[in-house]
Structures are given as C-alpha cells and as structure tokens.
Amino acid sequence: MYDPPAYVWALTAAEKLRIAAIHAFAHSFAAGCLVALGVVAAGALLAWFVLPARLSAEAKTETMLTAADAQLVPFNAPQGGMK
C-alpha cells in the first residue's frame, strides 16, 4: 500500500487529488505493461506451435519437380545428350 510522505498533511485537496491521480496512472500503466507482455508471449507461443515449419533443403528438392512437371519445362538439349 502507498504510504504518503509526512508533508502530505499540509497539501490542499486539489494537490492530494493530483498526487493520487499520478500514482493511479503509474500503477495502471505498470499493470497494462504486464498485460501486454502476456499477450505478446501468448502470441509468440501460438505462432511457435501452430504455424507450420519450413521444409528442409532435402525435402524441397524432392518436391520441386515431379515427372509431370518436368514435361512442362522446356529443355533445349541436342538429341542424344550433351557431347
């Protein structure tokens, strides 16, 4: 709990209200930062476990061209292969 300093007894009502508002804002801002931290951490964990991983280099080369796709790619090699 907030324990006000000894000089607070001499303050006017408006000054006491101003100090209370400043402390309330600082307290709420700190709590808001903790809530934002929780949201960011939850989003990071969700992305880590839900989003798919990228394929490895070996898996990419296996899936890049199938036999049907290879016929679509023109290759102007001479008949009989390269000499």
KAPE-V830440 format. One record per residue. RES is the residue in one small letter. SS is DSSP state (H for helix, E for strand, - for the rest). PHI is phi in radians with two decimals (* if undefined). BURIAL is b if it has 24 or more other C-alpha atoms within 12 Angstrom, else e. Layout:
RES;SS;PHI;BURIAL  RES;SS;PHI;BURIAL
//
This chain:
m;-;*;e  y;-;-1.30;e  d;-;-1.89;e  p;-;-1.21;e  p;-;-1.15;e  a;H;-1.15;e  y;H;-1.30;e  v;H;-1.15;e  w;H;-1.10;e  a;H;-1.59;e  l;-;-1.40;e  t;-;-1.36;e  a;H;-1.11;e  a;H;-1.16;e  e;H;-1.20;e  k;H;-1.12;e  l;H;-1.14;e  r;H;-1.10;e  i;H;-1.13;e  a;H;-1.10;e  a;H;-1.16;e  i;H;-1.11;e  h;H;-1.16;e  a;H;-1.14;e  f;H;-1.11;e  a;H;-1.10;e  h;H;-1.13;e  s;H;-1.19;e  f;H;-1.13;e  a;H;-1.12;e  a;H;-1.14;e  g;H;-1.11;e  c;H;-1.13;e  l;H;-1.17;e  v;H;-1.14;e  a;H;-1.09;e  l;H;-1.07;e  g;H;-1.12;e  v;H;-1.14;e  v;H;-1.15;e  a;H;-1.12;e  a;H;-1.12;e  g;H;-1.13;e  a;H;-1.16;e  l;H;-1.15;e  l;H;-1.09;e  a;H;-1.13;e  w;H;-1.15;e  f;H;-1.63;e  v;H;-1.73;e  l;-;-1.24;e  p;-;-1.28;e  a;-;-1.43;e  r;-;-1.34;e  l;-;-1.23;e  s;-;-1.28;e  a;H;-1.10;e  e;H;-1.17;e  a;H;-1.20;e  k;H;-1.13;e  t;H;-1.20;e  e;H;-1.27;e  t;H;-1.74;e  m;H;-1.18;e  l;-;-2.21;e  t;-;-1.71;e  a;H;-1.10;e  a;H;-1.21;e  d;H;-1.23;e  a;H;-1.14;e  q;-;-1.31;e  l;-;-1.42;e  v;-;-1.62;e  p;-;-1.28;e  f;-;-2.35;e  n;-;-1.61;e  a;-;-1.66;e  p;-;-1.15;e  q;-;-1.08;e  g;-;1.62;e  g;-;1.64;e  m;-;-1.38;e  k;-;-2.05;e
//
